[in-house]
Structure formats: structure tokens, C-alpha cells
Amino acid sequence: MVTKEQQQLGGWVQAAGTVLAAIGSTPEFKLSTDLQQNLQLIGNVMQATGNAIQVDEISITDWDSMANEIQAAGNITEIAALQLNIDEYMQNQLNTQGNLMQALGGSISFTQTWQQPLSTEIMYSGYGNLLQVIGNSLQALSTQLKQQAENVNTIGNWIQAIGAIMTALANELD
């Protein structure tokens, strides 16, 4: 069983990763291309790590573990898009798939959250997961857009980051 400390650490590692990735995707910060890519890479690695910390053992019957496993796999897919020497079309495909996998994992977490009695922790966790799903979905959509793709991706990244911070805060409430 995942301990409270694992939940807290994993939540904050994931939240920090989403913020780094969001900074790396924000053109208004006028960062070099290398720095943007490094922030996105480090951010996705931290997100995958945070999700993995929250998994006690690989399971297809424990919904919370499965949600974190799927989200980690989504981040690993995005890491592949950043690291592999592939064309832009394949990068977009991997980014879309990675973000949709993260959205799926977040959807499972969102659904599981509302199975519990209502509390402040549940509200933060539920809405945080919902925001992450919306953010990941916008990021996936952005790879298919011709115009406004960069803006939609940036907005999606920041919505996901806000959601990740909310779910990390939820782990602190008891």
C-alpha cells in the first residue's frame, strides 16, 4: 500500500515537473530553444517519476495505481518524442499519444476521487485531476492545430500545472 509520504513526495515531484514543463512551453519567457527543450524534458521526467513514486506495485486491479502507471507511461512517451531522432510528424504523434495517456490516467483518478466521502482534500484532488485532464487534452489537441497551436499548448501546460499543484496540496490535507 502506498504510504502518505509516498503520496506527498510523488505529488510534489509531479507538480514541480508540470511547472518546469509549462515554463519551457511558454514563448513569452523568450528562453533559448535548448533551454525550452531541457525544461520540457526535465519536467516530463519529474512527472513520470512523481507518478511512479505513487505506485506501490504494478497492478491492473488497483485503480489509483493504474492511473499513476498510465500517466507515467504518457510522460515516458513524451520523453521519447523529445529524445528520439524522428521527424516532426512522429514527434507530434508521440506528444499527442503521451498527453492522451496522461489525460486517461487523470480521468481514472478523477473518477476514483469522487467515490470517497466529500472533504476539502477530495475537492482539491478531484478538481486538480480534472484540470490536469483538461490541460493534457488541450496539449494533445494543440499538436493537431495549424494556427494557435503554440498558445493552446501553453495554456494546456499551465492548466495541467495548476491541477498538479492542487492534487499535491490535497495530499497535504488530512
Buried (B, 14 or more C-beta within 10 A) or exposed (E): EBEEEBBBBBBBBBBBBBBBBBBBBBEEEEBEEEEBBBBBBBBBBBBBBBBBBBBBEEEEEBBBBBBBBBBBBBBBBBBBBBEEEEEEEEBBBBBBBBBBBBBBBBBBBBEBBEEEEEEEBBBBBBBBBBBBBBBBBBBBBBBEEEEEBEEBBBBBBBBBBBBBBBBBBBBEEE
